[in-house]
Amino acid sequence: MYRDLMDDQHEPLVAPLPRDECGVCAVSGTPAAAELVGLGLYSLQHRGQETAGIASASGNGNGVEHHVFRGMGLVRDVITDNALATLPGDVAIGHVRYSTTGQPVPSNTQPLASSLRYGPVALAHNGNLSNAREIRSVLKDLGAIFQTTIDSEVILHLLTRSTAQEFEACLGHALNRVEGAYSLVVLHGDTLYAVRDPRGFRPLALGQLANGAWVVASESIAFDIMDAKMVRDIEPGETVRIRPGGEPESLSILEKKPHAQCIFELVYFSRPDTVIDGHGVHDVRERLGAQLWEEHPAEADVVIGVPDSSIVAALGYARAAGIPFETGLIRNHYIGRTFIEPHQEIRDLRARLKYNPVRSAIEGKRVVIVDDSIVRGTTCKRIVRMIRDCGAREIHFRISSPPWRNPCYYGIDTPKEEQLLAARHSIQEIGKIIGCDTIGFLSGEGLAKAIGRRDGWCMACFTGDYPTEKPRELSKESLEDSTRTTSGGSQ
């Protein structure tokens, strides 16, 4: 059985909180499991700021009981001391969410939880299931009743439809039906499962605490805040099982597929202090900046980065060029990332609020601005205007990734193709639109060279070569029913 406490005091915002994707965390083997998961979610806050939640498992006279607490808002607002008091047990999973499918409403929070025929199950999901719309339609025709409009719920329904007798066989049956990206943490009773999809789109890592408890998280930085050591990355297609008091066991329940790890995790999403599949994100971004200088040098007096994700690439560019690096832009950290804000007027407002230039670092100088990507172009256009208004003599815009011409269907919320600036304009036209003197994007070959591995990456956002069949539609609204009831209650 499971018990669900839903924090519904936070209503959906007209202008939603900052956007990224999602993050998951889990701990097994300590009475402080929920508290530690809460700490891990703080480290993963950059991956999603709309909702947060934790599910824990505890034993009682009737077996294992699941406890779930979820709510709208940041981790600090949802996972309070009062919330943690409702989450007993030695194993827990957690989630921070940015909505890539399903609107940001209380009913779409995770972890999802249900009482199934083989016991209570809770799961938290990072990624996007690219065939969720088709599966959902089939399941509804068979009588399934959906409580949410998120793609993750189809996994629970597929679990119930499996005729296998053992939970792990049911899990394999369900996951082999879905396509796309999923890094999952799953509670079945008091056993923890960590699953990474066969292509390995999203990161997932295994760590250990000094007391022997085991930790799973989307990024290794979650281990640092818990004072845990990173043991290894969970491999694409691997399922790790951790029974109470036991060691991690590696299972092979998923069909093998070619690897297609998201390259944009290294370019932008993951924190610089993260290590993903052996790649230190900080070091990769510094090499991206150096490679960008090799491909697009500029005669300039100063190099500045667009905070925060582009700072390391800007340092790499400056060091390779022998040009001084300056803090030319100050970011207001109370304003989130802007490129995936859904409303144009809010994007414009946040772009004005988010950055402020340092005039003394810019005035009268030839300036190189390094950014990690251009999506719609709204923010970089305003940045160029601000730098120009501060008296810059020249502005050379450099981007440490190729032009972004295609939507992502695997867990990053990007606009439709017609809203992507590089899908509609040449590089020279982009330069004129944003108002810089010169512009240069890193090439795909340069990106692979800087990372140090040329194959096994998903670069569909740049190339249009999707590793799965391209969905007909995948957006926040794609799983919405024509008639929908919005509720602030529990699952």
C-alpha positions in Angstrom: 0.0 0.0 0.0 1.0 3.6 -0.2 0.1 6.9 1.4 0.3 10.2 -0.5 0.5 13.6 1.0 0.1 16.3 -1.7 1.3 19.8 -0.9 -1.2 21.8 -3.0 -0.7 25.2 -1.5 1.4 26.3 -4.5 -0.9 27.1 -7.4 0.5 26.9 -11.0 2.0 30.2 -12.0 1.0 32.2 -15.1 4.7 32.8 -15.7 6.2 29.4 -14.7 9.4 29.0 -12.9 12.7 28.6 -14.7 12.9 25.7 -17.1 15.3 22.8 -17.6 14.5 19.2 -17.7 14.3 16.8 -14.6 16.5 15.2 -12.0 16.2 12.0 -9.9 17.9 10.9 -6.7 17.6 7.8 -4.5 19.1 6.4 -1.3 19.0 2.9 0.1 20.3 1.5 3.4 19.9 4.3 6.0 17.1 5.6 8.2 18.1 9.1 6.9 17.2 8.1 3.4 14.5 10.8 2.8 16.6 13.6 4.3 19.6 12.6 2.1 17.4 12.5 -1.0 16.2 16.0 -0.1 19.8 17.2 0.0 20.5 15.5 -3.3 17.5 17.3 -4.9 19.0 20.6 -3.8 22.1 19.8 -5.9 19.9 18.9 -8.8 17.6 21.9 -8.6 19.1 23.3 -11.8 17.5 20.4 -13.7 13.9 21.4 -12.7 12.3 24.0 -10.6 8.5 23.5 -11.0 7.9 20.6 -8.6 9.7 18.4 -6.1 8.8 15.2 -4.4 10.0 12.2 -2.4 8.7 8.7 -1.9 10.0 6.5 0.9 9.4 2.8 1.9 9.0 1.6 5.5 8.1 -1.7 7.0 5.1 -2.4 9.2 3.1 -5.4 10.5 1.4 -5.8 7.2 4.5 -5.5 5.0 6.0 -2.5 3.2 4.2 0.8 3.0 5.1 3.7 0.7 4.9 7.3 1.7 4.8 10.1 -0.9 5.1 13.9 -0.5 5.1 16.1 -3.5 4.4 19.7 -4.3 4.7 22.7 -6.6 7.8 24.8 -6.2 11.5 24.7 -5.3 13.0 22.0 -3.1 13.3 24.4 -0.2 9.6 25.2 -0.4 8.3 21.6 -0.7 10.8 19.3 1.1 10.4 20.9 4.5 11.1 19.4 7.9 7.3 18.8 8.2 7.4 17.0 4.9 10.4 14.8 5.8 8.6 13.8 9.0 6.0 12.0 6.9 8.7 10.0 5.0 10.1 7.3 7.2 12.1 4.3 6.1 15.6 3.2 5.0 15.0 3.7 1.2 13.7 6.7 -0.7 13.5 8.2 -4.2 13.1 11.8 -5.2 12.4 14.0 -8.2 12.7 17.6 -9.4 10.7 18.4 -12.4 10.6 20.7 -15.4 7.6 19.8 -17.6 8.5 18.5 -21.0 5.1 16.7 -21.4 2.2 17.5 -19.2 1.5 21.0 -17.8 3.0 22.2 -14.5 0.0 21.4 -12.3 -0.1 19.5 -8.9 -1.5 16.3 -10.4 1.6 16.0 -12.7 4.1 15.9 -9.9 6.5 13.0 -9.2 7.3 10.5 -7.9 4.3 8.6 -9.2 3.0 5.9 -6.9 0.4 3.1 -7.1 -0.6 -0.1 -5.4 -0.2 -2.9 -8.0 -1.0 -6.6 -7.8 2.6 -7.4 -6.8 2.8 -4.6 -4.2 3.4 -0.8 -4.0 5.4 0.8 -6.7 6.8 4.4 -7.0 8.9 5.8 -9.8 10.6 9.0 -10.7 11.6 9.7 -14.4 14.1 12.0 -16.1 13.6 12.0 -19.9 10.9 11.9 -22.5 9.1 8.9 -24.0 8.8 9.7 -27.6 6.1 7.1 -28.3 4.0 7.9 -25.2 1.1 9.4 -27.2 0.6 6.2 -29.2 0.9 3.9 -26.2 -1.4 6.1 -24.1 -4.0 5.9 -26.9 -3.8 2.1 -27.1 -4.1 1.8 -23.3 -7.1 4.1 -23.1 -8.9 2.0 -25.7 -8.2 -1.0 -23.5 -9.9 0.8 -20.6 -6.9 2.4 -18.8 -7.8 5.5 -16.7 -5.0 8.1 -16.6 -4.6 10.4 -13.6 -2.0 12.6 -15.1 -1.0 14.1 -18.5 2.7 13.1 -18.2 4.4 10.5 -20.3 5.9 8.7 -17.2 2.4 7.3 -16.3 2.3 5.0 -19.2 5.1 3.0 -17.5 2.8 2.3 -14.5 0.0 1.2 -16.8 2.3 -1.0 -18.8 3.4 -2.6 -15.6 -0.2 -3.5 -14.7 -0.8 -5.0 -18.2 2.2 -7.4 -18.1 1.2 -11.0 -17.5 4.6 -11.9 -16.0 4.6 -13.1 -12.5 7.8 -11.4 -11.3 8.1 -7.7 -10.9 11.4 -7.5 -12.8 9.9 -9.3 -15.8 7.0 -6.9 -15.7 9.5 -4.0 -15.6 11.4 -5.3 -18.6 8.1 -5.9 -20.5 7.0 -2.3 -19.8 10.3 -0.6 -20.6 10.9 -2.5 -23.8 7.6 -1.2 -25.1 8.6 2.5 -24.7 11.0 4.5 -26.9 13.0 7.6 -26.0 14.8 8.7 -22.9 14.4 7.4 -19.4 16.6 7.5 -16.4 14.5 6.0 -13.7 14.6 5.3 -10.0 11.9 2.8 -9.0 10.7 1.5 -5.6 9.1 -1.9 -5.6 8.3 -2.6 -1.9 11.6 -1.8 -0.2 13.8 -2.7 -3.2 15.3 0.1 -5.2 15.8 -0.2 -9.0 17.8 2.3 -11.1 17.3 2.1 -14.8 19.0 3.9 -17.7 17.5 3.5 -21.1 19.5 1.4 -23.7 20.7 4.5 -25.6 21.8 6.3 -22.4 20.2 9.6 -23.4 20.2 11.0 -19.8 22.9 10.5 -17.2 22.6 8.3 -14.1 25.3 7.5 -11.5 25.8 5.2 -8.6 27.5 6.3 -5.3 28.1 5.1 -1.8 28.0 6.7 1.7 30.6 6.1 4.3 28.1 4.1 6.3 27.6 1.7 3.3 24.3 3.1 2.1 23.9 3.4 -1.7 23.0 6.5 -3.6 21.7 7.0 -7.2 21.5 10.4 -8.9 21.2 12.1 -12.2 24.5 13.9 -11.6 27.5 13.1 -9.4 27.2 16.5 -7.7 24.3 15.0 -5.6 26.9 12.7 -4.0 29.1 15.6 -3.0 26.5 17.3 -0.8 25.8 13.9 0.9 29.6 13.3 1.4 29.3 10.2 -0.7 31.8 8.8 -3.2 31.0 8.2 -6.8 31.3 4.5 -7.6 30.5 4.5 -11.3 28.1 5.6 -14.0 25.1 3.3 -14.6 25.6 2.0 -18.1 23.1 2.6 -20.9 20.6 -0.3 -20.9 21.6 -1.4 -17.3 19.2 -2.0 -14.5 20.7 -1.9 -11.0 18.8 -3.6 -8.2 19.5 -2.8 -4.5 17.8 -4.9 -2.0 17.6 -3.8 1.7 21.0 -4.2 3.2 22.4 -5.7 0.0 25.0 -4.8 -2.6 24.0 -3.4 -6.1 23.3 -6.1 -8.6 23.4 -5.4 -12.3 20.5 -6.8 -14.4 20.0 -7.1 -18.1 16.3 -6.8 -18.7 16.4 -4.3 -21.6 16.9 -4.8 -25.3 20.3 -3.6 -26.6 20.3 -0.4 -28.8 23.0 1.9 -30.2 24.1 4.4 -27.6 22.9 8.0 -28.2 23.9 10.1 -25.1 22.7 13.7 -25.1 25.6 15.9 -26.0 23.9 18.9 -24.7 24.3 17.6 -21.1 28.0 18.5 -21.5 27.4 21.7 -23.4 24.8 23.3 -21.2 22.6 21.4 -18.8 24.8 19.6 -16.3 26.6 21.5 -13.7 30.3 22.1 -14.4 31.3 20.2 -11.2 29.6 17.0 -12.6 31.3 14.0 -14.1 29.2 12.2 -16.7 30.4 8.9 -18.2 34.0 9.8 -17.4 33.8 13.3 -18.8 34.4 16.1 -16.4 31.9 18.8 -17.5 34.2 21.7 -16.5 37.1 20.3 -18.6 34.9 19.6 -21.6 33.5 23.1 -21.6 37.0 24.6 -21.4 38.1 22.5 -24.4 34.9 23.6 -26.2 36.0 27.2 -25.7 39.6 26.5 -26.9 38.3 24.7 -30.0 35.9 27.6 -30.7 38.9 30.0 -30.8 40.7 27.7 -33.3 37.7 27.8 -35.6 36.6 31.4 -35.0 39.4 33.6 -33.8 38.8 37.3 -33.2 41.0 40.3 -32.6 39.6 41.7 -29.3 40.6 43.3 -26.1 38.4 41.2 -23.7 36.4 37.9 -23.6 33.3 37.7 -21.5 30.9 34.8 -20.9 27.2 34.7 -20.5 26.7 33.5 -17.0 26.5 30.9 -15.7 26.7 28.0 -18.1 29.1 29.7 -20.6 31.7 31.0 -18.2 34.0 28.0 -18.5 33.8 28.0 -22.3 34.6 31.7 -22.3 37.7 31.0 -20.1 38.8 28.3 -22.5 38.4 30.7 -25.4 40.3 33.5 -23.6 43.2 31.2 -22.6 43.6 29.8 -26.1 43.5 33.3 -27.6 45.7 35.0 -25.0 43.0 37.6 -24.5 42.1 38.8 -21.0 38.9 37.3 -19.5 36.6 39.7 -17.7 33.4 39.5 -15.8 31.4 41.6 -18.2 27.9 40.4 -17.3 26.4 39.9 -13.9 23.5 37.5 -13.6 20.6 38.0 -11.2 20.4 34.5 -9.7 16.8 35.1 -8.7 15.8 35.0 -12.3 16.0 31.6 -14.0 17.1 30.4 -17.5 15.1 32.2 -20.1 15.3 30.3 -23.4 12.4 28.0 -22.6 10.0 30.4 -21.2 6.7 29.7 -22.9 5.4 33.3 -23.3 7.2 35.8 -25.5 6.4 38.8 -23.2 7.7 36.9 -20.2 10.9 36.0 -22.1 11.4 39.6 -23.0 10.9 40.7 -19.4 13.2 38.1 -18.0 15.9 38.8 -20.5 16.0 42.4 -19.3 15.9 41.4 -15.6 18.4 38.6 -15.9 21.7 40.3 -16.9 23.4 43.5 -16.2 26.7 44.6 -17.8 29.8 45.8 -16.1 30.6 49.0 -17.9 34.2 49.4 -16.8 35.0 45.9 -18.3 33.4 46.8 -21.7 33.5 50.5 -22.5 35.7 51.4 -25.4 36.8 47.7 -26.0 36.5 45.1 -28.7 34.5 42.4 -26.9 34.1 38.7 -27.5 30.9 37.3 -26.0 30.9 33.5 -25.6 27.5 31.7 -25.2 26.7 28.0 -25.3 23.8 28.1 -27.7 21.3 30.3 -29.5 17.7 28.9 -29.5 15.2 31.7 -30.2 17.7 34.5 -30.1 15.8 36.7 -27.7 18.3 36.8 -24.9 21.5 37.1 -27.0 19.9 40.0 -29.0 19.3 41.9 -25.8 22.7 41.1 -24.4 24.4 42.5 -27.6 22.3 45.6 -27.3 23.3 46.0 -23.6 27.0 45.6 -24.4 26.7 48.0 -27.3 25.0 50.6 -25.1 27.9 50.3 -22.6 30.2 51.6 -25.3 31.8 48.5 -26.8 33.7 49.3 -30.0 33.1 45.9 -31.5 31.1 42.8 -30.5 32.1 39.3 -31.7 29.6 36.7 -30.7 30.9 33.1 -30.4 28.8 30.0 -29.6 30.4 26.8 -28.2 28.0 24.5 -30.0 26.6 24.2 -33.6 23.5 26.0 -34.7 20.4 24.5 -33.0 18.0 23.7 -35.9 15.8 20.9 -34.6 13.5 20.2 -31.6 14.5 17.7 -28.9 12.2 14.8 -28.2 14.2 13.3 -25.4 13.8 15.4 -22.3 14.8 19.0 -23.2 11.9 21.4 -23.7 12.7 23.3 -26.9 10.4 25.2 -29.2 8.9 23.9 -32.4 11.2 24.0 -35.4 9.7 27.2 -36.8 10.6 29.0 -33.6 14.3 28.0 -33.7 16.3 30.9 -35.1 18.9 28.7 -36.8 16.1 26.7 -38.5 14.9 29.8 -40.3 18.1 31.8 -40.9 21.6 31.4 -42.1 24.5 32.1 -39.7 25.1 35.5 -41.4 21.5 36.4 -41.0 21.6 35.4 -37.3 24.5 37.8 -36.8 22.6 40.6 -38.3 19.4 39.8 -36.3 21.2 39.8 -32.9 23.3 42.9 -33.9 26.9 41.7 -33.5 29.8 42.6 -35.8 30.9 38.9 -36.4 29.4 35.6 -35.3 30.8 32.0 -35.2 29.4 28.7 -34.1 31.5 25.7 -33.1 31.3 23.0 -35.8 30.0 19.5 -35.2 33.5 18.1 -35.8 34.9 20.6 -33.3 32.3 19.6 -30.8 33.2 15.9 -31.1 37.0 16.7 -31.0 36.7 18.7 -27.8 34.7 16.0 -26.1 37.1 13.4 -27.2 34.6 10.8 -28.6 33.0 11.0 -32.0 30.3 8.3 -31.8 27.6 7.3 -29.4 26.1 10.8 -29.0 22.7 12.2 -29.8 23.2 15.4 -31.7 19.8 15.5 -33.3 19.2 19.1 -32.1 22.1 20.1 -34.3 21.9 17.6 -37.2 18.3 16.4 -37.3 19.4 12.8 -37.2 17.1 11.3 -34.6 18.1 8.0 -33.0 14.4 7.0 -32.7 11.5 7.5 -35.0 10.6 11.2 -35.0 7.3 11.7 -33.1 4.4 13.3 -35.0 4.0 15.6 -32.0 5.6 15.9 -28.6 4.9 19.0 -26.5 3.5 19.8 -23.1 0.1 19.6 -24.5 0.5 16.4 -26.6 -0.9 14.1 -23.9 -3.7 16.5 -22.8 -7.2 15.1 -23.3 -9.8 17.1 -25.2 -11.7 17.1 -21.9 -9.5 17.5 -18.9 -10.1 17.9 -15.2 -7.3 19.8 -13.3 -7.0 18.8 -9.7 -4.8 19.8 -6.8 -5.4 16.4 -5.1 -3.2 13.4 -4.8 -2.5 10.7 -7.4 
